[in-house]
């Protein structure tokens, strides 16, 4: 697996400016989600434990998070082509990862986070989306960052609960 493109699970400083806080909270949630997958067997990474959500596996959630980063930062904000399972496949296609090794999914996530970080670093929090086919393109980079903090934190909670069901491992910091 490639090195993590984000720092350890540390909250931003209390007196940090807005951009530093947004980046810090997003990186904390990203690192927490990824941490939930450490030392996880391949079988457990793909094991479904929620009867009403069979695609919500550790591997499926990490794939979904990768594609959510792509959607919001590359497609909606920068107007890049909407290509990938989240756009081209059936509902929940971003979570359909049977046969895809967890290590590959984590590497893909790390690469996507690195791309997202470059986009964040190059933009103003007031920049708005540019994709002509998405109504959400009117939102700002600030809005996207708040949304991605919420999205990643929500799924980090799912990962935490799934991991506890799988092998009893708990913790968030």
C-alpha positions in Angstrom: 0.0 0.0 0.0 1.2 3.5 -0.7 2.0 5.9 2.1 -1.0 7.8 3.5 -1.5 11.3 1.8 -2.9 12.7 5.1 -1.6 13.1 8.6 -2.4 11.0 11.6 -5.8 11.1 13.3 -5.4 14.5 14.9 -7.9 17.3 15.3 -7.0 20.7 14.1 -5.8 23.3 16.5 -8.6 25.3 18.4 -7.3 28.6 17.0 -6.7 27.4 13.4 -8.1 29.5 10.5 -11.1 28.2 8.6 -9.2 26.5 5.7 -6.9 24.8 8.2 -9.8 23.6 10.2 -11.7 22.3 7.2 -8.6 20.4 5.9 -7.8 19.2 9.4 -11.3 17.8 10.1 -11.5 16.2 6.7 -8.0 14.6 7.0 -9.0 13.3 10.5 -12.1 11.6 9.2 -10.2 10.2 6.2 -7.5 8.8 8.4 -10.0 7.3 10.8 -11.9 5.6 7.9 -8.6 4.1 6.6 -7.5 3.1 10.1 -10.6 1.0 10.5 -9.3 -1.3 7.7 -5.9 -1.9 9.3 -5.0 -5.6 9.9 -8.3 -6.7 8.4 -8.4 -10.0 6.6 -9.5 -10.1 2.9 -12.5 -12.2 3.8 -13.6 -9.8 6.5 -13.1 -6.8 4.2 -15.7 -8.2 1.9 -18.0 -9.8 4.5 -21.5 -8.4 4.6 -22.8 -8.1 8.2 -25.9 -5.8 7.7 -28.8 -7.7 6.3 -30.6 -4.7 4.9 -27.3 -3.3 3.3 -25.4 -6.2 1.8 -23.0 -4.0 -0.2 -22.0 -2.1 3.0 -18.8 -4.0 3.6 -15.5 -2.5 4.7 -14.2 -2.8 1.2 -17.5 -1.4 -0.3 -17.4 1.6 2.0 -13.8 2.5 1.2 -14.6 2.2 -2.6 -17.6 4.5 -2.1 -15.5 7.1 -0.2 -13.0 7.1 -3.1 -15.7 7.7 -5.6 -17.4 10.4 -3.4 -14.1 12.3 -3.4 -13.9 12.0 -7.2 -17.5 13.2 -7.6 -17.3 16.3 -5.5 -13.7 17.6 -6.1 -13.0 16.5 -9.6 -16.3 16.3 -11.3 -18.6 18.8 -9.6 -16.0 21.4 -8.6 -13.6 21.2 -11.6 -16.0 20.0 -14.2 -14.0 16.9 -15.2 -15.8 14.1 -17.0 -18.2 12.0 -14.9 -16.6 8.6 -15.5 -16.7 5.6 -13.1 -19.1 3.3 -11.3 -20.8 6.0 -9.4 -21.9 7.5 -12.8 -21.9 4.6 -15.2 -23.2 1.7 -13.1 -26.4 0.7 -11.3 -27.4 2.3 -8.0 -24.7 1.6 -5.4 -22.2 0.5 -8.0 -19.4 2.3 -6.2 -19.8 -0.3 -3.4 -19.8 -3.3 -5.7 -16.2 -4.6 -5.2 -16.4 -8.4 -5.0 -13.0 -9.8 -6.0 -11.2 -6.4 -5.7 -8.4 -6.7 -3.0 -8.7 -4.4 -0.1 -5.1 -3.3 -0.6 -6.0 -2.0 -4.1 -9.1 -0.2 -2.8 -7.0 1.5 -0.1 -4.3 2.5 -2.7 -7.1 3.9 -5.0 -8.5 5.8 -2.0 -5.1 7.2 -1.1 -4.5 8.3 -4.7 -7.9 10.0 -4.9 -7.3 11.8 -1.6 -4.0 13.1 -2.9 -5.8 14.4 -6.0 -8.5 16.0 -3.9 -5.8 17.6 -1.7 -4.2 19.1 -4.7 -7.5 20.5 -5.8 -8.2 21.9 -2.3 -4.7 23.5 -2.1 -5.1 25.2 -5.5 -8.6 26.6 -4.9 -10.3 29.3 -2.9 -13.0 28.3 -0.5 -15.3 30.5 -2.5 -14.7 28.8 -5.8 -17.9 27.2 -7.2 -18.4 24.1 -9.3 -18.1 24.0 -13.0 -19.8 20.9 -14.2 -22.7 21.8 -16.5 -24.6 18.6 -15.9 -24.9 18.7 -12.1 -27.2 21.1 -10.3 -24.8 20.8 -7.3 -22.2 22.6 -9.4 -23.4 25.9 -7.8 -21.9 25.0 -4.5 -18.6 26.3 -3.2 -15.4 24.5 -2.3 -16.2 25.4 1.3 -19.6 23.6 1.0 -18.0 20.6 -0.6 -15.4 20.3 2.2 -18.2 20.5 4.8 -20.1 17.9 2.9 -17.1 15.6 2.6 -16.4 15.9 6.3 -20.0 14.8 6.9 -19.8 12.0 4.3 -16.5 10.6 5.5 -17.4 10.9 9.2 -20.8 9.1 8.6 -19.1 6.3 6.8 -16.2 6.1 9.3 -19.0 5.4 11.8 -20.3 2.7 9.6 -16.8 1.2 9.3 -16.4 1.4 13.1 -19.7 -0.5 13.7 -18.9 -3.1 10.9 -15.4 -3.6 12.3 -16.8 -4.2 15.8 -19.2 -6.8 14.4 -16.5 -8.5 12.4 -13.8 -8.9 15.1 -14.6 -6.8 18.1 -12.1 -4.1 17.3 -13.3 -0.7 18.5 -12.0 2.8 18.9 -12.0 6.1 17.1 -8.7 7.7 18.0 
